């Protein structure tokens, strides 16, 4: 496809953001030009895993440290969610309970216990569980 220059209305290769040929009309000072906005993710979607750049040593260490400290991160997250549970009402409270459930799953709490906590709708029970996990961790 041929690229166009929008301001002057003349055709130049790769001088503007828009391509000829769509139904979208871009008005310039000289004329109306049909144009499309190129997809910024098009190049990324076509790359396979082998073509993507490898991670740097810094990135590898950051990922390794995340998984090494994942339990501590999840405990902190659960503490923040307990606070949110005490403050939330209505639909937002249901969304917070969903996030609590996911955090508990990542901490490998048995599913029956998670179900009991969610059904009870009592943040105090989650706070007690958090105390229990932190004392054992």
C-alpha positions as CSV (number, residue, x, y, z in Angstrom):
1,X,0.0,0.0,0.0
2,X,1.1,3.5,-0.7
3,X,1.6,5.9,2.2
4,X,0.3,9.5,1.9
5,X,1.2,12.8,3.5
6,X,-2.0,14.1,5.1
7,X,-1.1,17.8,5.6
8,X,-0.2,18.6,2.0
9,X,-2.3,15.9,0.4
10,X,0.6,14.6,-1.8
11,X,1.8,11.0,-2.0
12,X,5.1,10.2,-0.4
13,X,6.4,6.9,0.8
14,X,6.1,6.3,4.5
15,X,5.6,10.0,5.5
16,X,2.4,9.8,7.5
17,X,0.5,7.6,9.9
18,X,-2.3,6.7,7.4
19,X,-2.5,4.4,4.5
20,X,-4.6,4.7,1.4
21,X,-7.6,2.5,0.8
22,X,-9.9,2.4,3.8
23,X,-13.3,3.9,4.3
24,X,-12.0,6.4,6.9
25,X,-11.8,9.9,5.5
26,X,-9.0,12.2,6.7
27,X,-9.5,15.8,5.8
28,X,-6.4,17.8,4.8
29,X,-6.2,21.4,3.9
30,X,-6.3,20.5,0.2
31,X,-8.6,17.4,-0.1
32,X,-10.3,14.5,1.6
33,X,-8.2,11.3,1.5
34,X,-9.4,7.8,2.4
35,X,-7.0,6.4,5.0
36,X,-6.5,3.6,7.6
37,X,-4.5,3.7,10.8
38,X,-1.8,0.9,10.7
39,X,-2.1,-1.7,13.5
40,X,0.7,-1.0,16.0
41,X,0.6,-4.7,17.2
42,X,0.7,-6.2,13.7
43,X,4.5,-6.7,13.7
44,X,4.5,-8.2,17.2
45,X,1.7,-10.6,16.6
46,X,3.5,-12.3,13.7
47,X,6.8,-12.8,15.5
48,X,7.3,-16.3,16.8
49,X,9.0,-17.0,20.1
50,X,12.3,-17.8,18.4
51,X,12.3,-14.4,16.7
52,X,11.7,-12.4,19.8
53,X,14.7,-11.0,21.6
54,X,16.1,-12.9,24.5
55,X,15.8,-11.6,28.1
56,X,18.7,-9.8,29.6
57,X,20.5,-11.0,32.7
58,X,18.8,-8.3,34.7
59,X,15.3,-9.5,33.5
60,X,16.2,-13.1,34.2
61,X,17.2,-12.2,37.8
62,X,14.0,-10.1,38.3
63,X,11.8,-13.0,37.2
64,X,13.8,-15.5,39.3
65,X,13.5,-13.3,42.4
66,X,9.7,-12.9,41.8
67,X,9.1,-16.6,41.9
68,X,11.6,-17.1,44.8
69,X,9.6,-14.5,46.9
70,X,6.2,-15.3,45.5
71,X,4.8,-16.5,48.9
72,X,5.8,-13.3,50.6
73,X,4.4,-11.2,47.8
74,X,1.1,-13.2,48.0
75,X,0.9,-12.7,51.8
76,X,1.4,-9.0,51.4
77,X,-1.3,-9.0,48.7
78,X,-3.7,-10.9,50.9
79,X,-3.2,-8.4,53.7
80,X,-4.1,-5.6,51.3
81,X,-7.1,-7.5,50.2
82,X,-8.3,-8.0,53.8
83,X,-8.2,-4.3,54.2
84,X,-10.2,-3.8,51.0
85,X,-12.7,-6.4,52.2
86,X,-13.4,-4.4,55.4
87,X,-14.0,-1.3,53.3
88,X,-15.9,-2.7,50.3
89,X,-19.6,-2.9,49.9
90,X,-22.0,-4.4,47.3
91,X,-20.6,-5.4,43.9
92,X,-17.1,-4.2,44.7
93,X,-17.0,-6.5,47.7
94,X,-17.8,-9.5,45.5
95,X,-14.9,-8.5,43.2
96,X,-12.6,-8.3,46.1
97,X,-13.7,-11.8,47.3
98,X,-12.8,-13.1,43.8
99,X,-9.3,-11.6,44.1
100,X,-8.9,-13.0,47.6
101,X,-9.9,-16.4,46.3
102,X,-7.2,-16.2,43.6
103,X,-4.6,-15.1,46.1
104,X,-5.5,-18.0,48.4
105,X,-5.2,-20.5,45.5
106,X,-1.7,-19.1,44.7
107,X,-0.8,-19.7,48.4
108,X,-2.0,-23.3,47.9
109,X,-4.8,-23.2,50.5
110,X,-7.2,-26.1,50.1
111,X,-10.1,-25.3,47.8
112,X,-12.7,-26.4,50.5
113,X,-11.3,-23.8,52.9
114,X,-11.3,-21.1,50.3
115,X,-14.9,-21.9,49.5
116,X,-15.8,-21.7,53.2
117,X,-14.1,-18.3,53.6
118,X,-15.8,-16.9,50.5
119,X,-19.3,-18.2,51.5
120,X,-18.9,-16.9,55.0
121,X,-18.3,-13.4,53.7
122,X,-16.4,-12.6,56.9
123,X,-13.1,-10.7,56.5
124,X,-12.1,-11.5,60.0
125,X,-11.7,-15.2,59.1
126,X,-9.4,-14.2,56.2
127,X,-7.4,-12.0,58.7
128,X,-7.1,-14.9,61.1
129,X,-5.9,-17.1,58.3
130,X,-3.4,-14.4,57.3
131,X,-2.0,-14.3,60.9
132,X,-1.8,-18.1,60.8
133,X,0.2,-18.1,57.5
134,X,2.5,-15.3,58.6
135,X,3.3,-17.0,61.9
136,X,4.1,-20.3,60.1
137,X,6.1,-18.6,57.3
